[in-house]
Amino acid sequence: MKRIFDFYRDGFRRMTVGKTLWKIILIKVVFIFAVLKFFFFPDVLETCFADDEQRADHVFERLQESAVAK
């Protein structure tokens, strides 16, 4: 295991162009997930229920319904 870890660690240390590419990839992934979460996955429970107790009750009821349906 140590040899495998050393192999990858040394490979990443010696990269020149690869480091820049990995940075670009990470920035794109973070940006994509932030945009998707913000625009395409709104917090529906927050808009439909006033407090956490009502949200929890709703989720609990839905879970019970799906468990009984199976």
mmCIF file as Biopython writes it, N, C-alpha, C and O atoms, coordinates in Angstrom:
data_model
#
loop_
_atom_site.group_PDB
_atom_site.id
_atom_site.type_symbol
_atom_site.label_atom_id
_atom_site.label_alt_id
_atom_site.label_comp_id
_atom_site.label_asym_id
_atom_site.label_entity_id
_atom_site.label_seq_id
_atom_site.pdbx_PDB_ins_code
_atom_site.Cartn_x
_atom_site.Cartn_y
_atom_site.Cartn_z
_atom_site.occupancy
_atom_site.B_iso_or_equiv
_atom_site.auth_seq_id
_atom_site.auth_asym_id
_atom_site.pdbx_PDB_model_num
ATOM 1   N N  . MET A ? 1  ? 0.818   -1.193 0.000   1.0 0.0 1  A 1 
ATOM 2   C CA . MET A ? 1  ? 0.000   0.000  0.000   1.0 0.0 1  A 1 
ATOM 3   C C  . MET A ? 1  ? 0.868   1.265  0.000   1.0 0.0 1  A 1 
ATOM 4   O O  . MET A ? 1  ? 0.548   2.251  -0.665  1.0 0.0 1  A 1 
ATOM 5   N N  . LYS A ? 2  ? 1.972   1.219  0.758   1.0 0.0 2  A 1 
ATOM 6   C CA . LYS A ? 2  ? 2.828   2.402  0.825   1.0 0.0 2  A 1 
ATOM 7   C C  . LYS A ? 2  ? 3.446   2.709  -0.537  1.0 0.0 2  A 1 
ATOM 8   O O  . LYS A ? 2  ? 3.581   3.875  -0.905  1.0 0.0 2  A 1 
ATOM 9   N N  . ARG A ? 3  ? 3.817   1.682  -1.278  1.0 0.0 3  A 1 
ATOM 10  C CA . ARG A ? 3  ? 4.412   1.907  -2.596  1.0 0.0 3  A 1 
ATOM 11  C C  . ARG A ? 3  ? 3.399   2.527  -3.547  1.0 0.0 3  A 1 
ATOM 12  O O  . ARG A ? 3  ? 3.744   3.399  -4.345  1.0 0.0 3  A 1 
ATOM 13  N N  . ILE A ? 4  ? 2.162   2.082  -3.465  1.0 0.0 4  A 1 
ATOM 14  C CA . ILE A ? 4  ? 1.122   2.646  -4.328  1.0 0.0 4  A 1 
ATOM 15  C C  . ILE A ? 4  ? 0.880   4.112  -3.965  1.0 0.0 4  A 1 
ATOM 16  O O  . ILE A ? 4  ? 0.789   4.971  -4.842  1.0 0.0 4  A 1 
ATOM 17  N N  . PHE A ? 5  ? 0.777   4.386  -2.665  1.0 0.0 5  A 1 
ATOM 18  C CA . PHE A ? 5  ? 0.581   5.761  -2.215  1.0 0.0 5  A 1 
ATOM 19  C C  . PHE A ? 5  ? 1.748   6.647  -2.657  1.0 0.0 5  A 1 
ATOM 20  O O  . PHE A ? 5  ? 1.532   7.751  -3.158  1.0 0.0 5  A 1 
ATOM 21  N N  . ASP A ? 6  ? 2.984   6.170  -2.474  1.0 0.0 6  A 1 
ATOM 22  C CA . ASP A ? 6  ? 4.168   6.940  -2.872  1.0 0.0 6  A 1 
ATOM 23  C C  . ASP A ? 6  ? 4.176   7.201  -4.378  1.0 0.0 6  A 1 
ATOM 24  O O  . ASP A ? 6  ? 4.556   8.285  -4.823  1.0 0.0 6  A 1 
ATOM 25  N N  . PHE A ? 7  ? 3.760   6.211  -5.156  1.0 0.0 7  A 1 
ATOM 26  C CA . PHE A ? 7  ? 3.718   6.345  -6.609  1.0 0.0 7  A 1 
ATOM 27  C C  . PHE A ? 7  ? 2.792   7.494  -7.016  1.0 0.0 7  A 1 
ATOM 28  O O  . PHE A ? 7  ? 3.176   8.345  -7.818  1.0 0.0 7  A 1 
ATOM 29  N N  . TYR A ? 8  ? 1.584   7.521  -6.471  1.0 0.0 8  A 1 
ATOM 30  C CA . TYR A ? 8  ? 0.638   8.573  -6.814  1.0 0.0 8  A 1 
ATOM 31  C C  . TYR A ? 8  ? 1.063   9.933  -6.250  1.0 0.0 8  A 1 
ATOM 32  O O  . TYR A ? 8  ? 0.934   10.953 -6.927  1.0 0.0 8  A 1 
ATOM 33  N N  . ARG A ? 9  ? 1.562   9.947  -5.031  1.0 0.0 9  A 1 
ATOM 34  C CA . ARG A ? 9  ? 2.010   11.206 -4.426  1.0 0.0 9  A 1 
ATOM 35  C C  . ARG A ? 9  ? 3.133   11.831 -5.249  1.0 0.0 9  A 1 
ATOM 36  O O  . ARG A ? 9  ? 3.097   13.024 -5.550  1.0 0.0 9  A 1 
ATOM 37  N N  . ASP A ? 10 ? 4.119   11.031 -5.608  1.0 0.0 10 A 1 
ATOM 38  C CA . ASP A ? 10 ? 5.231   11.562 -6.401  1.0 0.0 10 A 1 
ATOM 39  C C  . ASP A ? 10 ? 4.768   11.987 -7.792  1.0 0.0 10 A 1 
ATOM 40  O O  . ASP A ? 10 ? 5.259   12.976 -8.337  1.0 0.0 10 A 1 
ATOM 41  N N  . GLY A ? 11 ? 3.830   11.247 -8.361  1.0 0.0 11 A 1 
ATOM 42  C CA . GLY A ? 11 ? 3.309   11.618 -9.676  1.0 0.0 11 A 1 
ATOM 43  C C  . GLY A ? 11 ? 2.599   12.959 -9.646  1.0 0.0 11 A 1 
ATOM 44  O O  . GLY A ? 11 ? 2.779   13.772 -10.553 1.0 0.0 11 A 1 
ATOM 45  N N  . PHE A ? 12 ? 1.802   13.202 -8.628  1.0 0.0 12 A 1 
ATOM 46  C CA . PHE A ? 12 ? 1.103   14.484 -8.525  1.0 0.0 12 A 1 
ATOM 47  C C  . PHE A ? 12 ? 2.071   15.625 -8.221  1.0 0.0 12 A 1 
ATOM 48  O O  . PHE A ? 12 ? 1.849   16.753 -8.661  1.0 0.0 12 A 1 
ATOM 49  N N  . ARG A ? 13 ? 3.123   15.354 -7.488  1.0 0.0 13 A 1 
ATOM 50  C CA . ARG A ? 13 ? 4.106   16.401 -7.184  1.0 0.0 13 A 1 
ATOM 51  C C  . ARG A ? 13 ? 4.868   16.837 -8.430  1.0 0.0 13 A 1 
ATOM 52  O O  . ARG A ? 13 ? 5.226   18.007 -8.564  1.0 0.0 13 A 1 
ATOM 53  N N  . ARG A ? 14 ? 5.114   15.907 -9.333  1.0 0.0 14 A 1 
ATOM 54  C CA . ARG A ? 14 ? 5.919   16.214 -10.521 1.0 0.0 14 A 1 
ATOM 55  C C  . ARG A ? 14 ? 5.104   16.802 -11.667 1.0 0.0 14 A 1 
ATOM 56  O O  . ARG A ? 14 ? 5.675   17.245 -12.663 1.0 0.0 14 A 1 
ATOM 57  N N  . MET A ? 15 ? 3.802   16.813 -11.544 1.0 0.0 15 A 1 
ATOM 58  C CA . MET A ? 15 ? 2.967   17.357 -12.612 1.0 0.0 15 A 1 
ATOM 59  C C  . MET A ? 15 ? 3.198   18.852 -12.765 1.0 0.0 15 A 1 
ATOM 60  O O  . MET A ? 15 ? 3.401   19.568 -11.785 1.0 0.0 15 A 1 
ATOM 61  N N  . THR A ? 16 ? 3.164   19.306 -14.001 1.0 0.0 16 A 1 
ATOM 62  C CA . THR A ? 16 ? 3.234   20.746 -14.248 1.0 0.0 16 A 1 
ATOM 63  C C  . THR A ? 16 ? 1.907   21.216 -14.846 1.0 0.0 16 A 1 
ATOM 64  O O  . THR A ? 16 ? 1.206   22.028 -14.242 1.0 0.0 16 A 1 
ATOM 65  N N  . VAL A ? 17 ? 1.571   20.721 -15.999 1.0 0.0 17 A 1 
ATOM 66  C CA . VAL A ? 17 ? 0.310   21.083 -16.644 1.0 0.0 17 A 1 
ATOM 67  C C  . VAL A ? 17 ? -0.857  20.427 -15.904 1.0 0.0 17 A 1 
ATOM 68  O O  . VAL A ? 17 ? -1.943  21.003 -15.827 1.0 0.0 17 A 1 
ATOM 69  N N  . GLY A ? 18 ? -0.645  19.254 -15.373 1.0 0.0 18 A 1 
ATOM 70  C CA . GLY A ? 18 ? -1.699  18.521 -14.690 1.0 0.0 18 A 1 
ATOM 71  C C  . GLY A ? 18 ? -2.259  19.251 -13.483 1.0 0.0 18 A 1 
ATOM 72  O O  . GLY A ? 18 ? -3.461  19.191 -13.222 1.0 0.0 18 A 1 
ATOM 73  N N  . LYS A ? 19 ? -1.404  19.938 -12.749 1.0 0.0 19 A 1 
ATOM 74  C CA . LYS A ? 19 ? -1.882  20.679 -11.579 1.0 0.0 19 A 1 
ATOM 75  C C  . LYS A ? 19 ? -2.862  21.767 -11.994 1.0 0.0 19 A 1 
ATOM 76  O O  . LYS A ? 19 ? -3.896  21.967 -11.356 1.0 0.0 19 A 1 
ATOM 77  N N  . THR A ? 20 ? -2.526  22.459 -13.059 1.0 0.0 20 A 1 
ATOM 78  C CA . THR A ? 20 ? -3.426  23.502 -13.560 1.0 0.0 20 A 1 
ATOM 79  C C  . THR A ? 20 ? -4.734  22.900 -14.030 1.0 0.0 20 A 1 
ATOM 80  O O  . THR A ? 20 ? -5.803  23.450 -13.762 1.0 0.0 20 A 1 
ATOM 81  N N  . LEU A ? 21 ? -4.665  21.793 -14.718 1.0 0.0 21 A 1 
ATOM 82  C CA . LEU A ? 21 ? -5.884  21.141 -15.202 1.0 0.0 21 A 1 
ATOM 83  C C  . LEU A ? 21 ? -6.750  20.663 -14.040 1.0 0.0 21 A 1 
ATOM 84  O O  . LEU A ? 21 ? -7.972  20.801 -14.088 1.0 0.0 21 A 1 
ATOM 85  N N  . TRP A ? 22 ? -6.136  20.103 -12.997 1.0 0.0 22 A 1 
ATOM 86  C CA . TRP A ? 22 ? -6.905  19.664 -11.831 1.0 0.0 22 A 1 
ATOM 87  C C  . TRP A ? 22 ? -7.566  20.850 -11.135 1.0 0.0 22 A 1 
ATOM 88  O O  . TRP A ? 22 ? -8.699  20.735 -10.666 1.0 0.0 22 A 1 
ATOM 89  N N  . LYS A ? 23 ? -6.882  21.977 -11.062 1.0 0.0 23 A 1 
ATOM 90  C CA . LYS A ? 23 ? -7.482  23.177 -10.470 1.0 0.0 23 A 1 
ATOM 91  C C  . LYS A ? 23 ? -8.699  23.632 -11.276 1.0 0.0 23 A 1 
ATOM 92  O O  . LYS A ? 23 ? -9.732  23.981 -10.705 1.0 0.0 23 A 1 
ATOM 93  N N  . ILE A ? 24 ? -8.571  23.628 -12.596 1.0 0.0 24 A 1 
ATOM 94  C CA . ILE A ? 24 ? -9.687  24.017 -13.463 1.0 0.0 24 A 1 
ATOM 95  C C  . ILE A ? 24 ? -10.856 23.057 -13.272 1.0 0.0 24 A 1 
ATOM 96  O O  . ILE A ? 24 ? -12.005 23.490 -13.178 1.0 0.0 24 A 1 
ATOM 97  N N  . ILE A ? 25 ? -10.576 21.771 -13.214 1.0 0.0 25 A 1 
ATOM 98  C CA . ILE A ? 25 ? -11.630 20.769 -13.026 1.0 0.0 25 A 1 
ATOM 99  C C  . ILE A ? 25 ? -12.343 20.990 -11.696 1.0 0.0 25 A 1 
ATOM 100 O O  . ILE A ? 25 ? -13.572 20.970 -11.648 1.0 0.0 25 A 1 
ATOM 101 N N  . LEU A ? 26 ? -11.598 21.198 -10.625 1.0 0.0 26 A 1 
ATOM 102 C CA . LEU A ? 26 ? -12.209 21.414 -9.306  1.0 0.0 26 A 1 
ATOM 103 C C  . LEU A ? 26 ? -13.059 22.684 -9.271  1.0 0.0 26 A 1 
ATOM 104 O O  . LEU A ? 26 ? -14.141 22.693 -8.684  1.0 0.0 26 A 1 
ATOM 105 N N  . ILE A ? 27 ? -12.573 23.749 -9.896  1.0 0.0 27 A 1 
ATOM 106 C CA . ILE A ? 27 ? -13.352 24.983 -9.947  1.0 0.0 27 A 1 
ATOM 107 C C  . ILE A ? 27 ? -14.648 24.759 -10.719 1.0 0.0 27 A 1 
ATOM 108 O O  . ILE A ? 27 ? -15.705 25.234 -10.302 1.0 0.0 27 A 1 
ATOM 109 N N  . LYS A ? 28 ? -14.578 24.041 -11.839 1.0 0.0 28 A 1 
ATOM 110 C CA . LYS A ? 28 ? -15.780 23.760 -12.628 1.0 0.0 28 A 1 
ATOM 111 C C  . LYS A ? 28 ? -16.779 22.913 -11.844 1.0 0.0 28 A 1 
ATOM 112 O O  . LYS A ? 28 ? -17.979 23.182 -11.881 1.0 0.0 28 A 1 
ATOM 113 N N  . VAL A ? 29 ? -16.305 21.913 -11.150 1.0 0.0 29 A 1 
ATOM 114 C CA . VAL A ? 29 ? -17.195 21.033 -10.386 1.0 0.0 29 A 1 
ATOM 115 C C  . VAL A ? 29 ? -17.887 21.813 -9.271  1.0 0.0 29 A 1 
ATOM 116 O O  . VAL A ? 29 ? -19.096 21.681 -9.081  1.0 0.0 29 A 1 
ATOM 117 N N  . VAL A ? 30 ? -17.140 22.610 -8.544  1.0 0.0 30 A 1 
ATOM 118 C CA . VAL A ? 30 ? -17.729 23.414 -7.472  1.0 0.0 30 A 1 
ATOM 119 C C  . VAL A ? 30 ? -18.751 24.381 -8.054  1.0 0.0 30 A 1 
ATOM 120 O O  . VAL A ? 30 ? -19.843 24.529 -7.504  1.0 0.0 30 A 1 
ATOM 121 N N  . PHE A ? 31 ? -18.421 25.027 -9.138  1.0 0.0 31 A 1 
ATOM 122 C CA . PHE A ? 31 ? -19.338 25.971 -9.769  1.0 0.0 31 A 1 
ATOM 123 C C  . PHE A ? 31 ? -20.596 25.273 -10.265 1.0 0.0 31 A 1 
ATOM 124 O O  . PHE A ? 31 ? -21.702 25.772 -10.057 1.0 0.0 31 A 1 
ATOM 125 N N  . ILE A ? 32 ? -20.443 24.134 -10.915 1.0 0.0 32 A 1 
ATOM 126 C CA . ILE A ? 32 ? -21.597 23.405 -11.442 1.0 0.0 32 A 1 
ATOM 127 C C  . ILE A ? 32 ? -22.524 22.975 -10.308 1.0 0.0 32 A 1 
ATOM 128 O O  . ILE A ? 32 ? -23.737 23.157 -10.406 1.0 0.0 32 A 1 
ATOM 129 N N  . PHE A ? 33 ? -21.974 22.409 -9.237  1.0 0.0 33 A 1 
ATOM 130 C CA . PHE A ? 33 ? -22.819 21.973 -8.124  1.0 0.0 33 A 1 
ATOM 131 C C  . PHE A ? 33 ? -23.490 23.156 -7.435  1.0 0.0 33 A 1 
ATOM 132 O O  . PHE A ? 33 ? -24.645 23.051 -7.022  1.0 0.0 33 A 1 
ATOM 133 N N  . ALA A ? 34 ? -22.790 24.270 -7.305  1.0 0.0 34 A 1 
ATOM 134 C CA . ALA A ? 34 ? -23.387 25.446 -6.686  1.0 0.0 34 A 1 
ATOM 135 C C  . ALA A ? 34 ? -24.544 25.964 -7.538  1.0 0.0 34 A 1 
ATOM 136 O O  . ALA A ? 34 ? -25.599 26.306 -7.005  1.0 0.0 34 A 1 
ATOM 137 N N  . VAL A ? 35 ? -24.356 26.025 -8.840  1.0 0.0 35 A 1 
ATOM 138 C CA . VAL A ? 35 ? -25.405 26.508 -9.736  1.0 0.0 35 A 1 
ATOM 139 C C  . VAL A ? 35 ? -26.578 25.548 -9.743  1.0 0.0 35 A 1 
ATOM 140 O O  . VAL A ? 35 ? -27.729 25.978 -9.675  1.0 0.0 35 A 1 
ATOM 141 N N  . LEU A ? 36 ? -26.305 24.256 -9.824  1.0 0.0 36 A 1 
ATOM 142 C CA . LEU A ? 36 ? -27.387 23.276 -9.838  1.0 0.0 36 A 1 
ATOM 143 C C  . LEU A ? 36 ? -28.191 23.336 -8.546  1.0 0.0 36 A 1 
ATOM 144 O O  . LEU A ? 36 ? -29.421 23.316 -8.579  1.0 0.0 36 A 1 
ATOM 145 N N  . LYS A ? 37 ? -27.519 23.409 -7.433  1.0 0.0 37 A 1 
ATOM 146 C CA . LYS A ? 37 ? -28.226 23.457 -6.151  1.0 0.0 37 A 1 
ATOM 147 C C  . LYS A ? 37 ? -29.065 24.723 -6.042  1.0 0.0 37 A 1 
ATOM 148 O O  . LYS A ? 37 ? -30.218 24.672 -5.613  1.0 0.0 37 A 1 
ATOM 149 N N  . PHE A ? 38 ? -28.505 25.829 -6.421  1.0 0.0 38 A 1 
ATOM 150 C CA . PHE A ? 38 ? -29.175 27.103 -6.248  1.0 0.0 38 A 1 
ATOM 151 C C  . PHE A ? 38 ? -30.382 27.260 -7.182  1.0 0.0 38 A 1 
ATOM 152 O O  . PHE A ? 38 ? -31.446 27.705 -6.751  1.0 0.0 38 A 1 
ATOM 153 N N  . PHE A ? 39 ? -30.218 26.900 -8.449  1.0 0.0 39 A 1 
ATOM 154 C CA . PHE A ? 39 ? -31.263 27.145 -9.428  1.0 0.0 39 A 1 
ATOM 155 C C  . PHE A ? 39 ? -32.218 25.976 -9.644  1.0 0.0 39 A 1 
ATOM 156 O O  . PHE A ? 39 ? -33.409 26.190 -9.874  1.0 0.0 39 A 1 
ATOM 157 N N  . PHE A ? 40 ? -31.720 24.752 -9.575  1.0 0.0 40 A 1 
ATOM 158 C CA . PHE A ? 40 ? -32.540 23.610 -9.966  1.0 0.0 40 A 1 
ATOM 159 C C  . PHE A ? 40 ? -33.070 22.779 -8.804  1.0 0.0 40 A 1 
ATOM 160 O O  . PHE A ? 40 ? -33.961 21.954 -9.006  1.0 0.0 40 A 1 
ATOM 161 N N  . PHE A ? 41 ? -32.552 22.969 -7.601  1.0 0.0 41 A 1 
ATOM 162 C CA . PHE A ? 41 ? -33.008 22.210 -6.448  1.0 0.0 41 A 1 
ATOM 163 C C  . PHE A ? 41 ? -33.381 23.138 -5.306  1.0 0.0 41 A 1 
ATOM 164 O O  . PHE A ? 41 ? -32.686 23.175 -4.290  1.0 0.0 41 A 1 
ATOM 165 N N  . PRO A ? 42 ? -34.461 23.883 -5.454  1.0 0.0 42 A 1 
ATOM 166 C CA . PRO A ? 42 ? -34.853 24.787 -4.371  1.0 0.0 42 A 1 
ATOM 167 C C  . PRO A ? 42 ? -35.336 23.996 -3.161  1.0 0.0 42 A 1 
ATOM 168 O O  . PRO A ? 42 ? -35.721 22.833 -3.278  1.0 0.0 42 A 1 
ATOM 169 N N  . ASP A ? 43 ? -35.311 24.632 -2.016  1.0 0.0 43 A 1 
ATOM 170 C CA . ASP A ? 43 ? -35.742 23.993 -0.776  1.0 0.0 43 A 1 
ATOM 171 C C  . ASP A ? 43 ? -37.265 24.069 -0.692  1.0 0.0 43 A 1 
ATOM 172 O O  . ASP A ? 43 ? -37.818 25.033 -0.162  1.0 0.0 43 A 1 
ATOM 173 N N  . VAL A ? 44 ? -37.933 23.048 -1.217  1.0 0.0 44 A 1 
ATOM 174 C CA . VAL A ? 44 ? -39.387 23.031 -1.295  1.0 0.0 44 A 1 
ATOM 175 C C  . VAL A ? 44 ? -40.010 22.990 0.097   1.0 0.0 44 A 1 
ATOM 176 O O  . VAL A ? 44 ? -41.017 23.654 0.342   1.0 0.0 44 A 1 
ATOM 177 N N  . LEU A ? 45 ? -39.432 22.229 0.995   1.0 0.0 45 A 1 
ATOM 178 C CA . LEU A ? 45 ? -39.985 22.123 2.339   1.0 0.0 45 A 1 
ATOM 179 C C  . LEU A ? 45 ? -39.974 23.479 3.054   1.0 0.0 45 A 1 
ATOM 180 O O  . LEU A ? 45 ? -40.880 23.786 3.829   1.0 0.0 45 A 1 
ATOM 181 N N  . GLU A ? 46 ? -38.963 24.267 2.792   1.0 0.0 46 A 1 
ATOM 182 C CA . GLU A ? 46 ? -38.878 25.568 3.451   1.0 0.0 46 A 1 
ATOM 183 C C  . GLU A ? 46 ? -39.986 26.498 2.964   1.0 0.0 46 A 1 
ATOM 184 O O  . GLU A ? 46 ? -40.496 27.313 3.734   1.0 0.0 46 A 1 
ATOM 185 N N  . THR A ? 47 ? -40.354 26.381 1.709   1.0 0.0 47 A 1 
ATOM 186 C CA . THR A ? 47 ? -41.391 27.269 1.179   1.0 0.0 47 A 1 
ATOM 187 C C  . THR A ? 47 ? -42.796 26.810 1.557   1.0 0.0 47 A 1 
ATOM 188 O O  . THR A ? 47 ? -43.714 27.627 1.614   1.0 0.0 47 A 1 
ATOM 189 N N  . CYS A ? 48 ? -42.976 25.518 1.815   1.0 0.0 48 A 1 
ATOM 190 C CA . CYS A ? 48 ? -44.314 24.983 2.091   1.0 0.0 48 A 1 
ATOM 191 C C  . CYS A ? 48 ? -44.664 24.932 3.573   1.0 0.0 48 A 1 
ATOM 192 O O  . CYS A ? 48 ? -45.845 24.911 3.920   1.0 0.0 48 A 1 
ATOM 193 N N  . PHE A ? 49 ? -43.676 24.913 4.449   1.0 0.0 49 A 1 
ATOM 194 C CA . PHE A ? 49 ? -43.936 24.748 5.875   1.0 0.0 49 A 1 
ATOM 195 C C  . PHE A ? 49 ? -43.255 25.854 6.665   1.0 0.0 49 A 1 
ATOM 196 O O  . PHE A ? 49 ? -42.192 26.347 6.288   1.0 0.0 49 A 1 
ATOM 197 N N  . ALA A ? 50 ? -43.886 26.233 7.765   1.0 0.0 50 A 1 
ATOM 198 C CA . ALA A ? 50 ? -43.411 27.387 8.539   1.0 0.0 50 A 1 
ATOM 199 C C  . ALA A ? 50 ? -42.217 27.080 9.432   1.0 0.0 50 A 1 
ATOM 200 O O  . ALA A ? 50 ? -41.321 27.912 9.571   1.0 0.0 50 A 1 
ATOM 201 N N  . ASP A ? 51 ? -42.191 25.891 10.041  1.0 0.0 51 A 1 
ATOM 202 C CA . ASP A ? 51 ? -41.096 25.609 10.971  1.0 0.0 51 A 1 
ATOM 203 C C  . ASP A ? 51 ? -40.583 24.186 10.785  1.0 0.0 51 A 1 
ATOM 204 O O  . ASP A ? 51 ? -41.138 23.397 10.021  1.0 0.0 51 A 1 
ATOM 205 N N  . ASP A ? 52 ? -39.503 23.881 11.510  1.0 0.0 52 A 1 
ATOM 206 C CA . ASP A ? 52 ? -38.848 22.580 11.382  1.0 0.0 52 A 1 
ATOM 207 C C  . ASP A ? 52 ? -39.750 21.435 11.829  1.0 0.0 52 A 1 
ATOM 208 O O  . ASP A ? 52 ? -39.684 20.341 11.268  1.0 0.0 52 A 1 
ATOM 209 N N  . GLU A ? 53 ? -40.571 21.669 12.808  1.0 0.0 53 A 1 
ATOM 210 C CA . GLU A ? 53 ? -41.447 20.597 13.306  1.0 0.0 53 A 1 
ATOM 211 C C  . GLU A ? 53 ? -42.442 20.168 12.227  1.0 0.0 53 A 1 
ATOM 212 O O  . GLU A ? 53 ? -42.680 18.974 12.046  1.0 0.0 53 A 1 
ATOM 213 N N  . GLN A ? 54 ? -43.014 21.116 11.521  1.0 0.0 54 A 1 
ATOM 214 C CA . GLN A ? 54 ? -43.952 20.786 10.442  1.0 0.0 54 A 1 
ATOM 215 C C  . GLN A ? 54 ? -43.231 20.052 9.314   1.0 0.0 54 A 1 
ATOM 216 O O  . GLN A ? 54 ? -43.770 19.098 8.753   1.0 0.0 54 A 1 
ATOM 217 N N  . ARG A ? 55 ? -42.026 20.486 8.982   1.0 0.0 55 A 1 
ATOM 218 C CA . ARG A ? 55 ? -41.241 19.812 7.931   1.0 0.0 55 A 1 
ATOM 219 C C  . ARG A ? 55 ? -40.935 18.373 8.334   1.0 0.0 55 A 1 
ATOM 220 O O  . ARG A ? 55 ? -41.072 17.450 7.531   1.0 0.0 55 A 1 
ATOM 221 N N  . ALA A ? 56 ? -40.520 18.194 9.583   1.0 0.0 56 A 1 
ATOM 222 C CA . ALA A ? 56 ? -40.182 16.854 10.072  1.0 0.0 56 A 1 
ATOM 223 C C  . ALA A ? 56 ? -41.413 15.955 10.071  1.0 0.0 56 A 1 
ATOM 224 O O  . ALA A ? 56 ? -41.324 14.787 9.695   1.0 0.0 56 A 1 
ATOM 225 N N  . ASP A ? 57 ? -42.555 16.484 10.487  1.0 0.0 57 A 1 
ATOM 226 C CA . ASP A ? 57 ? -43.789 15.690 10.477  1.0 0.0 57 A 1 
ATOM 227 C C  . ASP A ? 57 ? -44.167 15.274 9.062   1.0 0.0 57 A 1 
ATOM 228 O O  . ASP A ? 57 ? -44.573 14.134 8.835   1.0 0.0 57 A 1 
ATOM 229 N N  . HIS A ? 58 ? -44.034 16.185 8.119   1.0 0.0 58 A 1 
ATOM 230 C CA . HIS A ? 58 ? -44.368 15.875 6.724   1.0 0.0 58 A 1 
ATOM 231 C C  . HIS A ? 58 ? -43.463 14.765 6.175   1.0 0.0 58 A 1 
ATOM 232 O O  . HIS A ? 58 ? -43.939 13.812 5.558   1.0 0.0 58 A 1 
ATOM 233 N N  . VAL A ? 59 ? -42.168 14.903 6.405   1.0 0.0 59 A 1 
ATOM 234 C CA . VAL A ? 59 ? -41.219 13.893 5.914   1.0 0.0 59 A 1 
ATOM 235 C C  . VAL A ? 59 ? -41.497 12.545 6.581   1.0 0.0 59 A 1 
ATOM 236 O O  . VAL A ? 59 ? -41.461 11.509 5.916   1.0 0.0 59 A 1 
ATOM 237 N N  . PHE A ? 60 ? -41.771 12.549 7.878   1.0 0.0 60 A 1 
ATOM 238 C CA . PHE A ? 60 ? -42.059 11.317 8.597   1.0 0.0 60 A 1 
ATOM 239 C C  . PHE A ? 60 ? -43.314 10.634 8.035   1.0 0.0 60 A 1 
ATOM 240 O O  . PHE A ? 60 ? -43.331 9.417  7.846   1.0 0.0 60 A 1 
ATOM 241 N N  . GLU A ? 61 ? -44.352 11.416 7.774   1.0 0.0 61 A 1 
ATOM 242 C CA . GLU A ? 61 ? -45.578 10.856 7.206   1.0 0.0 61 A 1 
ATOM 243 C C  . GLU A ? 61 ? -45.331 10.256 5.823   1.0 0.0 61 A 1 
ATOM 244 O O  . GLU A ? 61 ? -45.838 9.178  5.510   1.0 0.0 61 A 1 
ATOM 245 N N  . ARG A ? 62 ? -44.555 10.953 5.001   1.0 0.0 62 A 1 
ATOM 246 C CA . ARG A ? 62 ? -44.252 10.446 3.658   1.0 0.0 62 A 1 
ATOM 247 C C  . ARG A ? 62 ? -43.438 9.148  3.734   1.0 0.0 62 A 1 
ATOM 248 O O  . ARG A ? 62 ? -43.660 8.229  2.946   1.0 0.0 62 A 1 
ATOM 249 N N  . LEU A ? 63 ? -42.504 9.075  4.675   1.0 0.0 63 A 1 
ATOM 250 C CA . LEU A ? 63 ? -41.719 7.854  4.841   1.0 0.0 63 A 1 
ATOM 251 C C  . LEU A ? 63 ? -42.595 6.692  5.295   1.0 0.0 63 A 1 
ATOM 252 O O  . LEU A ? 63 ? -42.425 5.564  4.832   1.0 0.0 63 A 1 
ATOM 253 N N  . GLN A ? 64 ? -43.525 6.965  6.194   1.0 0.0 64 A 1 
ATOM 254 C CA . GLN A ? 64 ? -44.430 5.910  6.658   1.0 0.0 64 A 1 
ATOM 255 C C  . GLN A ? 64 ? -45.316 5.432  5.516   1.0 0.0 64 A 1 
ATOM 256 O O  . GLN A ? 64 ? -45.545 4.231  5.377   1.0 0.0 64 A 1 
ATOM 257 N N  . GLU A ? 65 ? -45.816 6.346  4.699   1.0 0.0 65 A 1 
ATOM 258 C CA . GLU A ? 65 ? -46.661 5.971  3.573   1.0 0.0 65 A 1 
ATOM 259 C C  . GLU A ? 65 ? -45.910 5.083  2.590   1.0 0.0 65 A 1 
ATOM 260 O O  . GLU A ? 65 ? -46.459 4.099  2.094   1.0 0.0 65 A 1 
ATOM 261 N N  . SER A ? 66 ? -44.654 5.428  2.306   1.0 0.0 66 A 1 
ATOM 262 C CA . SER A ? 66 ? -43.887 4.624  1.350   1.0 0.0 66 A 1 
ATOM 263 C C  . SER A ? 66 ? -43.525 3.272  1.947   1.0 0.0 66 A 1 
ATOM 264 O O  . SER A ? 66 ? -43.428 2.288  1.213   1.0 0.0 66 A 1 
ATOM 265 N N  . ALA A ? 67 ? -43.321 3.198  3.262   1.0 0.0 67 A 1 
ATOM 266 C CA . ALA A ? 67 ? -43.014 1.918  3.910   1.0 0.0 67 A 1 
ATOM 267 C C  . ALA A ? 67 ? -44.242 1.010  3.918   1.0 0.0 67 A 1 
ATOM 268 O O  . ALA A ? 67 ? -44.116 -0.199 3.726   1.0 0.0 67 A 1 
ATOM 269 N N  . VAL A ? 68 ? -45.403 1.569  4.133   1.0 0.0 68 A 1 
ATOM 270 C CA . VAL A ? 68 ? -46.636 0.779  4.150   1.0 0.0 68 A 1 
ATOM 271 C C  . VAL A ? 68 ? -46.972 0.306  2.729   1.0 0.0 68 A 1 
ATOM 272 O O  . VAL A ? 68 ? -47.481 -0.801 2.553   1.0 0.0 68 A 1 
ATOM 273 N N  . ALA A ? 69 ? -46.698 1.119  1.734   1.0 0.0 69 A 1 
ATOM 274 C CA . ALA A ? 69 ? -47.004 0.777  0.344   1.0 0.0 69 A 1 
ATOM 275 C C  . ALA A ? 69 ? -46.176 -0.407 -0.141  1.0 0.0 69 A 1 
ATOM 276 O O  . ALA A ? 69 ? -46.595 -1.114 -1.058  1.0 0.0 69 A 1 
ATOM 277 N N  . LYS A ? 70 ? -45.036 -0.631 0.442   1.0 0.0 70 A 1 
ATOM 278 C CA . LYS A ? 70 ? -44.170 -1.731 0.004   1.0 0.0 70 A 1 
ATOM 279 C C  . LYS A ? 70 ? -44.703 -2.974 0.593   1.0 0.0 70 A 1 
ATOM 280 O O  . LYS A ? 70 ? -44.147 -4.050 0.374   1.0 0.0 70 A 1 
#
